[in-house]
Amino acid sequence: RRYFLETRMEPDSEVAELTGQEAQHLAKVMRAQPGDQVELFDGSGFQFAATVSEVTRHSVNLRIHSREQVSREANRRVTIAVSLPKGDRQKWLVEKLCEVGVTTIIPLKTERSVAQPTDKALTRLRRCVIEASKQCGRNTLMEIESPQSLGELIEQTNHEVVRFIAHPYSSEDTVASNSDITAINTNGSVIAAIGPEGGFSEDEVDSAVQSGFTALSIGSRILRIETASIAISSLFIYTSDQ
């Protein structure tokens, strides 16, 4: 049983307190009792072995027994800039990208985007990151940044980062090859831009390619946003972890 601490633990802390949803789940759903053992993490890369010491109406107090830095992060930092799908598909996408090891998601605003996430929606998606991290064992939280337009992404992306734009209609002379991907420094950073259901416009692709992005196609089939995001991120993460 893993629970998330909203407040970062101090190095010499011997006690911790769960509040809010985490406390409610441990106390009401799991019916925690003093003496029960749980694992805690605070998003900093550390995990903590702890024992429940007290259950109150609004919180659960715990005693920390050990602190361990355990990294389950990919060797390569992978950022997915993606035009989010509608509705519950956003939550599913965030959950799966967290599980495969993506470092950062940037919600992307494009000419054909159908969903523009509000601050409230982004808060919900960041909560999804916590839930996915509890399940998959990550101790460092995947980041969800503020939405950007494709133009802003092109302008603000560090040129030292290897940059790709997903485009299933790329010609053979412009599309990334296997050697382009395997040549990336294992510990380097990669960003992949993935468009909406209708794809990027030709002007958007041309602008990105002229600014140093490489067009990337992973097959002749047209993939949904979620499928493309997972397939592309898994490709970069798998080749770095081997």
C-alpha positions in Angstrom: 0.0 0.0 0.0 1.5 3.3 -1.2 0.4 6.7 -0.2 1.4 10.2 -1.3 2.6 12.9 1.0 1.6 16.4 -0.1 4.4 18.0 1.9 8.0 17.0 1.2 9.7 15.2 4.0 12.6 16.8 5.8 15.8 14.5 5.8 15.6 14.0 9.6 11.8 13.6 9.9 10.6 10.7 12.0 6.9 11.3 11.7 4.5 12.1 8.8 0.8 13.0 8.5 -1.6 12.1 5.7 -4.5 14.4 5.1 -7.2 14.8 2.4 -7.9 12.1 0.0 -5.0 10.0 1.0 -6.0 10.0 4.7 -9.6 9.2 3.8 -8.7 6.2 1.7 -6.3 4.8 4.3 -8.7 5.4 7.2 -12.1 4.8 5.7 -11.5 2.4 2.7 -8.6 0.4 4.1 -9.7 0.7 7.7 -6.2 1.4 8.9 -5.4 0.7 12.5 -2.3 1.7 14.6 0.5 -0.7 13.8 -0.4 -1.2 10.1 2.6 -0.8 7.8 2.5 1.3 4.6 4.9 2.9 2.1 4.9 6.6 1.6 6.4 8.8 -1.2 6.6 12.6 -1.6 7.5 13.0 -5.3 11.1 13.8 -4.5 12.5 10.4 -5.5 12.4 8.9 -2.0 10.1 6.3 -0.5 9.5 5.7 3.2 8.6 2.7 5.3 6.1 3.8 7.9 3.7 2.5 10.6 0.4 4.0 11.4 0.5 5.5 14.9 -2.9 7.3 15.1 -6.1 7.6 13.0 -8.1 10.7 13.5 -11.2 12.0 11.8 -9.3 14.0 9.2 -5.8 12.6 9.2 -3.6 9.6 9.7 -0.3 10.0 11.7 2.6 7.7 10.9 6.0 7.0 12.3 8.9 6.8 9.7 11.2 3.8 10.0 13.4 4.1 6.9 14.0 6.5 4.1 15.4 5.2 0.7 16.1 6.9 -2.6 14.7 4.5 -5.3 14.7 5.7 -8.9 12.4 4.0 -11.3 12.8 6.8 -13.9 13.9 6.1 -17.5 17.5 6.9 -18.5 16.3 9.3 -21.1 14.1 12.4 -20.2 11.1 12.2 -22.6 8.7 15.1 -23.0 5.4 14.5 -24.8 3.8 17.7 -26.2 0.3 16.5 -27.1 -3.0 17.9 -28.3 -5.2 16.3 -25.6 -8.2 14.2 -26.6 -11.7 14.8 -25.2 -13.2 13.8 -21.9 -12.0 10.7 -19.9 -9.5 9.9 -22.6 -7.3 12.6 -21.2 -7.1 10.8 -17.8 -6.4 7.5 -19.5 -3.6 9.1 -21.6 -1.9 10.7 -18.5 -2.1 7.5 -16.5 -0.4 5.4 -19.2 2.3 8.0 -20.0 3.1 8.1 -16.4 3.3 4.3 -16.2 5.7 4.0 -19.2 8.0 6.6 -17.7 7.4 9.9 -19.5 9.1 12.8 -17.7 6.8 15.7 -18.8 3.6 16.3 -20.6 2.9 19.6 -22.3 -0.8 20.1 -23.4 -0.5 21.4 -27.0 -2.7 23.9 -28.6 -2.9 23.4 -32.4 -5.0 24.6 -35.4 -7.2 21.5 -35.1 -7.2 20.9 -31.3 -10.6 19.9 -29.9 -9.9 20.1 -26.2 -8.4 23.1 -24.4 -7.7 22.1 -20.8 -8.8 24.5 -18.1 -7.0 25.0 -14.8 -9.5 22.8 -13.1 -8.9 20.0 -15.6 -5.2 20.3 -15.3 -5.5 19.9 -11.5 -7.5 16.7 -12.0 -4.9 15.4 -14.4 -2.1 16.1 -12.0 -4.1 14.1 -9.4 -4.1 11.3 -12.0 -0.3 11.4 -12.0 -0.3 10.8 -8.3 -2.6 7.8 -8.6 -0.7 6.3 -11.4 2.6 6.8 -9.5 1.2 5.0 -6.5 0.3 2.0 -8.8 3.5 1.8 -10.9 6.0 2.6 -8.2 7.5 5.9 -9.5 8.8 8.1 -6.7 9.3 11.1 -8.9 6.1 12.7 -10.2 5.7 13.2 -14.0 5.1 16.9 -14.6 2.2 18.4 -16.5 3.1 21.9 -17.7 0.8 24.7 -18.7 -0.6 24.5 -22.2 1.5 25.9 -25.1 0.8 26.6 -28.7 3.0 24.7 -31.2 4.6 28.1 -32.0 5.5 28.6 -28.4 6.9 25.1 -28.1 9.1 25.6 -31.2 10.3 28.9 -29.9 11.0 27.9 -26.3 12.4 24.4 -26.7 16.1 24.2 -26.0 17.9 23.3 -29.3 20.1 20.8 -27.4 17.0 18.7 -26.9 16.3 16.2 -29.7 13.0 17.2 -31.2 10.4 15.2 -33.2 7.0 16.0 -34.7 4.7 13.1 -35.3 3.5 13.1 -38.9 2.2 9.9 -40.5 2.3 11.4 -44.0 6.0 12.2 -43.9 8.0 11.2 -47.0 10.8 8.8 -46.8 13.4 11.5 -47.2 12.1 13.6 -44.3 11.0 10.9 -41.8 13.2 9.9 -38.9 14.9 6.5 -39.3 15.8 3.9 -36.7 19.4 5.2 -36.8 18.2 8.7 -35.9 16.5 7.3 -32.8 19.2 4.9 -31.7 21.9 7.6 -32.2 20.3 9.8 -29.5 22.4 10.0 -26.4 21.0 7.4 -23.9 21.0 10.0 -21.1 19.8 12.8 -23.4 16.5 14.6 -23.6 13.8 14.1 -26.3 10.6 15.9 -27.0 7.9 14.6 -29.3 5.0 16.7 -30.5 1.8 14.8 -31.2 -1.1 16.4 -32.9 -4.9 16.1 -32.6 -7.2 13.6 -34.3 -7.0 15.5 -37.6 -3.2 15.7 -37.3 -1.0 18.8 -37.6 -1.6 21.1 -40.6 1.0 21.1 -43.3 2.0 24.6 -42.2 2.5 23.5 -38.7 4.7 20.5 -39.8 6.7 22.8 -42.1 7.3 25.3 -39.4 8.5 22.7 -36.9 10.8 21.0 -39.5 12.3 24.3 -40.5 13.0 25.0 -36.9 14.9 21.8 -36.3 12.2 19.2 -35.6 12.5 15.9 -37.3 9.3 14.4 -38.8 8.5 11.0 -37.2 6.2 8.3 -38.5 5.8 4.9 -36.8 3.9 3.1 -39.5 1.4 3.5 -42.3 -1.6 3.2 -40.0 -3.3 6.3 -38.5 -3.2 6.1 -34.8 -5.4 7.8 -32.2 -3.8 10.4 -30.0 -3.4 8.0 -27.0 -1.9 5.2 -29.1 0.6 7.4 -30.8 1.7 9.0 -27.6 2.2 5.7 -25.8 3.9 4.1 -28.8 6.3 7.0 -29.4 7.2 7.5 -25.8 7.7 3.8 -25.3 10.1 3.7 -28.3 12.3 6.4 -26.9 12.2 5.0 -23.3 12.9 1.4 -24.4 15.9 2.3 -26.6 17.4 4.3 -23.7 16.9 1.6 -21.1 18.5 -1.3 -23.0 
